Amino acid sequence: MKRVWLGAFISCLAVVAVMGCKGGAQIYQVKEASVQTATGKVPSLEQVQKIIIESGVKLGWVMAVVKPGEIQGTKNVRIHSAVVTIPFTTKNYSVLYKESTNLKYNAAAQTIHQEYTYWIQELDNEIRARLTAAGN
């Protein structure tokens, strides 16, 4: 019976070790997503900028206008941070990785902690929802 428990314990340790060593997810980037409103009305550049900033702020991002048509977003969670560049026009926008801290970024493999992917997907979904609503 002790052998069974020992075997189970060693198996559990092996699983935990493998899970702890797993690599990160591929860098998730939004590239040239269409700016679409429910009515099909094209928003102004200022409206798109306002929507992107409001979307990021709602989700805990610090958003800063770099120049017309470009925003930099920074997300800080405990000891982790991610910085993205968000170029945009009245027709499309992108959310592109710029840099990070404590997110296991691997430039050669183009991988990062999977939480980064969640943050970017969440930001993209919020931007899309607000853009759609802007046409009403």
N, C-alpha and C positions, 0 to 999 in steps of 0.2 A: 504494500500500500504506500509505503514511504517513497518507493521508486516512482510510482505513478505521480505523486504530488511533486516530487523533485523534477520529473520530466515535464510536467505542466508548468512549473515555475520557470524552468529554463526556456521553454518555448515562449512563454509570455515575455521574458526578458529579451529574447531574440526579436520578437515582433516590435517591442518598444524601441529597441536599438535601431532597427531598420526604418521605422517610421520617423524617428528623430533625425536620421541621416538623409532622408529623402530630399531630392533637389527641389528647387522652386518651380513655379509655373513660368511659362513663356511670358515675356513682356506683353501685356495687353495694351494696345493703342487703338484709338478711334481715329480713322483716317478718312477725311473728307465726307463726313456724315451729312446728309442733306438737311438743309434748314427747311422744314415743312410745317405749315400751319394748317389747321382744320379747314379753313376757307380757301386756302391756296394763295392768300394775299402774301406778298413778299414783305417781310419786316425790314425796317431800316437797320443800318449798321449799329446805330445807337441802341435800338431795341434788342438786337441780338446780343450785344455786349451786356446790357442790363440783365437779360435773362440768364446768361452764362454766370455772371457775378452772383445774382440772387440764388441760382441753383447751387453753386459752390458754398456760399455762406450758409445756406440752409443745412448743408451736410457737414459743416465744420471745417471747410476749406477757408484759407485766407487768400482772397483774390486781389490781384493788383494789375492794373492796366499798364502794360509795358509800352505800348504805342497803339495808335488806332489799328484795330484788327488783330490785336494780340494781347492775351491775358496770361499772367503766370499764376498758377494755383499751388498753394502749399498746404499739405495736410500733416498735422502733428498729432500723434497718438502715443502717449507715454514717452518712450525713448525712440520711437520710430517716426520717420518723416519721409514724405515724398513730395517732389516738386515736378509739376508738369507745365508745359507750354501749350496754350490753347489759341492757335491761329484761327481766325474766322472771317467770313464775308457774309453777305446777305444770302448766299446760296449754299454754303457749307461751313463746317467747322471740324477741327481735329483736336484730339487730346493726346499729346505726345510726351513720353517719358523724358525728363531732363536730368534728375538726380534723386538720390535717396540716401537715407541714413538708417542703419540697422534693419534693412529689409532683405539682406542676403542677395544683393544684386550681383550677378555674374555677367560681366560685359561680353566675355567670350561665348558663353552659352546663351546669352540673351534671356536669362531667367531672373526671377525675383520672387520674394515671398508671395504666396497666393492671396494674402490679404490685400496687396496692392491691386490685384485684378478686381477684387470685390469693390474697392474704393472707386476705381475708374468706371466699372460697369454701373455702379450706383450713381455716379456723377453724370454719366451719359444718359441714363434713364431719366434723371431729373431734368436735364436740359431738354431732352426730346419732349417730355410731358409739358413743360412750360412753353416750348415753342409751339406745340400743337394748340394749346389753350390760347396763345397770343393772337391767333387768327380769329377768335370769336368776338 
